[in-house]
Amino acid sequence: MHTHTQVNAAERRGGRPPEASNRWFALWDGYFAVSYAVTTVLLFTISGDQTLRAVAIGALTLGVPWYAALGRGLMVHNTGQRTFGPRNVVFGVGLFLLFTVATACDIAASFALFAVVPMLMMALSTTPAIAVVLLANLVPVTVVWLTGGQIGAVLPISLLGIALSVLQGQWITRVVRQSRERAQLIEELRQSREQLAQLSREAGVAAERERLAREIHDTLAQGLTSIISLVQAAESEVAELPELACRHLELAGRVAKDSLVEAREFVAALTPPSLRESSLVQAVQRQADNLMAQTGLTVRCRVEGPEVPLPMAVGVVLLRTVQEAFANVRKHASRARCVDVVLRYAPDTVGLLVRDDGEGFEVRLDDKGFGLSGMRARVQEINGEATVRSRPGRGTAIEVTVPLAAAEELADER
């Protein structure tokens, strides 16, 4: 994905996600600015040589563009990774020299240690940073000693400053490392969500394709097969049995109209019109009447138990199962004479049995077509179970059982 490519490119350039580079560092910018302002104010308020004070302020002021032009980028890149290259050395030495010059001109400039120490700790790797920080904390003591001041008053403060500087540096390093890791986790989470959304879209497309394939197989394909059979029968009868040919053509026209309605309905993902206008038992009976009219078979429908309203998803699956079973009878059971359809209503289940006395076949569980495998998939979607029993010369029986509790729960979820 495009976003993922951008992230990888940013990580190759700087080793960190793009939004982690500047989000938290603006706080440090403000901290450094405040430290510079406070130190400058102290230099102006404490009496001393004006020339030396100007040099001290100039050295501190040069530290601002030195930080902005070189140090800031190194700190952003170095945080949490602890790299140590020539640019880091140049920045660290330059910052140390500017601080030393400012402190040598005016001891009040040593207040800049509050900004210098974090910059050194963030720009250099840990060991060199601690070494330079120790030297920076010893600069005020050295200046006092060289100017003949009281070292005993300054040394304890410097020692305390050294300890605080090390602790502060370690704390800064840990904080910014955690910020970087948090930013990386956020970026990984964002990428994972994008990947999940992409997978969901692909799964939705695949599910819709499968639905359309099953619907086309159960409606249009079967309807076209019936139309072809009826037209072929009419062609063979038109010369000798014109009345029978007309009846077959009329039936073919009716099947074509029904198939057109079914096509429009499943494209809109609506309820089959045969179920929307009547009950499941009536819809199954109409399918049986059509099969008898098209093939001349004896089709017997029976209902066991009192009929109860079913969730629409269950009714659709059972009706499609009947259509698939009848289509298989037309195509494969040329020796069949009778087809039995049984709808069983029990307190906690609903069942369907479609049985014919045709030539039968060897049942294979690895069937790759849209027929029996599609039927099983439909039944599994409503938490039901489909069984196909057949043997050569012994006919075929398709049985479906659906627990009503699970079906109603599924309907509520939908």
N, C-alpha and C positions, 0 to 999 in steps of 0.2 A: 504494500500500500504506500501511497505517497507520503503520508505522515510518518510511517515507520521508516522510510528512507531518509527523511529529514532528520529524524532522531538519531539514526545510526551515523549520518554524516556529522552531526553536531558532536556526538560522542567521539568520533575519530579525530575531530579538530581539537576539542577541549576536554574530552573525557568526562562530560557531565551533560545531563539533559538541558535543553535550551532554556527552559524557564527557571532553572536553578541558578543561572549565572548571575543575575542581578537582583533577584527578588529580595533576598535577605541582606545583600551587601549594601543596599542603600542605608541601612541602619548604621553600618560601620562608617560610611561616608559622613554621616551626621556626627558620629562620635569623634572622628578625626577633626572635623571642622570645629567642633566645640572645644576640643583640646587645644587646637591652634589659637583660637580666639582667647581662651582663658590665659594661656601662656603669654600672648602678646599684651594683654591687659596688665598682667603682673609686671612685665618689663617696663611698661609705661608708668606704673604707679610706684615702683620701687626706685629710689634715688640712686644715681650712679653716673658714670661717664657717658655723655651723650653719644660720642662717636662709637664706643664699644656697644652701647645699647642699639644703635642703628645697625651695626654689623650683625649683632645677635638676631635682631628682627629680620634682617635681610636673609640670614642663613635659614631661619625658620620658614620664611616666606618661599625661598627656593625649594624647600621640602614639599610645598603644596604641588607645583607642577611635576616635581620628581615622582611624587606618589601617583598623580593622575596619569602621567604619560607612561610610566614604566611599572611602578609598584602595584597598582590596582589590578592590572591584567594578570600579573604573576600570582597575586593572592587568590584571585578567582580561580585560576587554573590549578594552583598548588594546594588549595584547601582539601584536606582529606586524602591527598595522594602523596604528599611529602617528597616532591621531586627536588632536585638540586642541580641547576645548570648554570652556565656562565652569566646569563641575565640576572639570575637570582643573586649571584655573588656581586655583580655590579651594583644592583639596587641596594643590597644590604650594606656594602662598603660605603656607597655614596650617602645613604641615610645616616650611617654612623658618623661619617666625617662632618656632615652638616650639623648634626646634633652636638658633636664635640666642639666645633667652632662656635656655635651659639652659646654653649655652656661656658666655654673658656672666656668669652667676652662678657657674659653676665650670668652669674650662678642661678639667677631666677629662671633662666631658660631650661634648667634641669626639670622643671615641671612638665616639659614636653615628653618626658619618659612615659607618661600615661598613654601617649599616642605612639611613641617610637617602639615600645616593647611589643604591643600587639602586631604592629606592622612587620617587625622582624620575625616574630613567631609564625606569622601567616605566610611570609614570603620565602622563608628558608626551611629546610628540613630540620627535624627536631634537634639533633646534636649541634650542628653549626649555629642554629638559632639561639640555643641556651648559652653557647660560648659568647656570641656577640652581645647578647642581653647582659651577661655578667660584666663584660667590658664597659657597656654603656652605663650600667649602674655604678661602676667604679670611676667614671669620668668626673662626676661632681666631687668625689673625695680627692681625686688627684688635683683638681683645680684648686680646691681649698688648701691642700698641702703645699702646692707650688706658690700660692699667693700668701702663704704664711698664716693662714687661718687656723681655727681650732678643729683639728681632725676628730677629736674625741666627741664633738657635738654632731658631726656629720656622719661619722662611720656607722653608728647604730642605725641611723635612718637609711643609709645605703644598704646595709646588710638586710634590714627589713624590706627595703625595696627590691633587693635581689630575690628574696624568698617569695614576695608577692608577685614579682614579675614572672618567676617560673610557674607559680600556681596559676596566675592569670593566663599565661601562654598556653598551659595545658588545658585550662578550661575553654579558652577560645578555640583551640584546635578541636576539642571534643564537640563543642557546640556546632561549629561549622561542618564538621564531619557528619554529625547527626542530621543537619539540615540537608546536606548533599544526599545522604542515604534516603532521607524522607522524600526528597524530590525525585530520586530514581525510582522509589517504590510507587510514587504517584504516577510517574510516566509509564512504568510497567503495567500498573492497573489500567491506565487509559488505553494502552495498546491491547491489553487482554479484553477490555470491554469492546473495542473495535473489532477484534478477531471474533469474539462471541457474537456480536451483531452480524458480522459477515456470515458466520456459520449458521446463525438462525435464519438469515435470508436465504441461504442456499438450501437449508432443510425445508423451508417453506416452499421454495420453488420445486424441490423434488417431490414433496408431499402433494402439491397441486398437480404436478405432472402425473403422478400415480393415480390421483383421484380422477383426472380426466381420462386416463387410459382405461380405468375400470368402468367409468360411466359410458365411454364410447363402446367398449366391448359389450356391456350389458344392455345397451339401448340401440345405438346406431348400427353397430355391427350385426347384432341379432336381427334387427328390423330389416336391414338390407338383405341378409341371408333369407329371411322369410319372403321378402318381395321377389327376390330372384327365383326362389322355388315356386312361388305362385304364378309368376309370369311364365316360367318354363312349362308348368302344368297347363296353363291356359293356351299356350302355343300348340301343345300337342292335342288339345281338345277342341280348338276353335272350328275345325272342319267337321268333326263327327258329333261333338257334344257342345254346341254353341252356348246353351244355357249354363252348363257347368263351367265353361270357360269364362263367361261373363261373371259368374259368381266368384270365381277365383280372382279375376281382375278387380272386382269390387272389394274383395277382401284385401288384395294387395294395396289398393288405394287407401283403405282404412289403416293398414299397418304403416304406410308411408306418412299419413297425417299424424298418427300417434308418435312415430319416431321423430317427426319434426317438432312436435310439442315437447317431447322428452329432451331433445337437443337444446331447445331454448331454455328449458328449466334447469338442466344441470350446468349449463354455462353460467347461469345466474346463481348457482348453488342453492336452489330452492327445493322444496318438497316435490317429489314426483306427483304429477296431477292425479294419477290413479289413487294415491293415498290421501291427497288433499280433499278429494271429492267423496271418498267413501272409506269404509273400514278395511283393515288388512284382509279379512276373510273375503269380502266382496272383490277386492283387487286380485286376490289369488284365483278366485272363481272366474274372473274375466280372462286372466291368463290361461286358465284351463280351457275355457270355451274357445279361445283363439287357437290353442294347440289342436283341439279336436277338429275345428273347422279347416285347419291347414293340412293336417296329416290323416284325419279319419281315425285316429286312435281313440280308445276309450279312456277318458280321464275322470277319475273319481276323487272328489274332494270331501274330506271329513274333518269335523271339529270335535275335539275331545275336551270337555270341561267348559265352563262358562267363559265366553269371550270377555276380556277386560281391555280397557284402553292401554296402549303401550307407548313408551317414549318414541318420538318420531324416528330417532336414529335406529331403534330396534326394528320398527316397522319397515324402514327403507332396506335394511340389511336382509331381512327375511324375504321381502318381495324380490330383491335382486337375486337372492339365492334360488328362488323359484324360477325366475327368468333364466338363470344360468343352467339350471337342471333341465328345463324344457329345451333350451338351445342344444344341449348335449344330446337329448333324445332325438331331436330333428337330425343332427349331424351324424351321430354314431350308432343309434339304436334302430337300425332299419328293420330288424326283425321283431321289434317290440309290438305288442298288441294292446297293452294296458299300462296306465300310469296311475299310481296312487299318491295323493297328496294329503298329509295329515298335519293339522295344526293342533298342538297340545297346550292347553292353558292349565297350569298348576298354580297353587298359592304363591310359590316362590320362584318359579321358572316358566319360561315359554319355550316350546320346542317346535321344530318343523322336520317333517320326514317326506322326502320325495323318492319314490321307488318305481322302477320300471322293470319289465321282464324281457329286456333286450339281450343282446349277445354279451354284454359285459366286457371287462378289460382288466389288465393287471394294474393295480394302483401303484403309483410311484410318488414318493414323498418329495422328490426333487423336480417336480413338474415346473418348468420355467415359463409356461404360458400365462395368459391373463385369465384363463378360465377358472380352474379349481384353485390355483394359487391365489388369484384375486378374491375368490369367494372366502377362502380361509383368512386372508388379510382383513377383509371386511368384518368377519365375525370376531376376530381377535380385537378389533378396535372397540367393540362394545363389550369386551370381557366375556365373550361366549366361546363355545367350542364347536368345531365343525369336524365331522367324521364322514369319510367316503369309504363305502364297502362295495366291492365288486370282484367278480371272478369271471373268467371267460365262460360263456354259456349259462351264467347264473344271474344275469341282470345286474343292476346298479342301484344302490341306496345311498342317498345323501341325507345326513341327519345333523341338525343344528340345535344346540341347547344354550339358552341365555339366562343367567341368573337375573331376576328382575331387580333385586336390590342393587347389584353392581351396575345394571343398566340405568336405573333411576339416578344413582349417584353420578354416573358419567353424564347424563342429560343435564343435571343441575350444574355441573362444572362448565359444560358448554354454554 
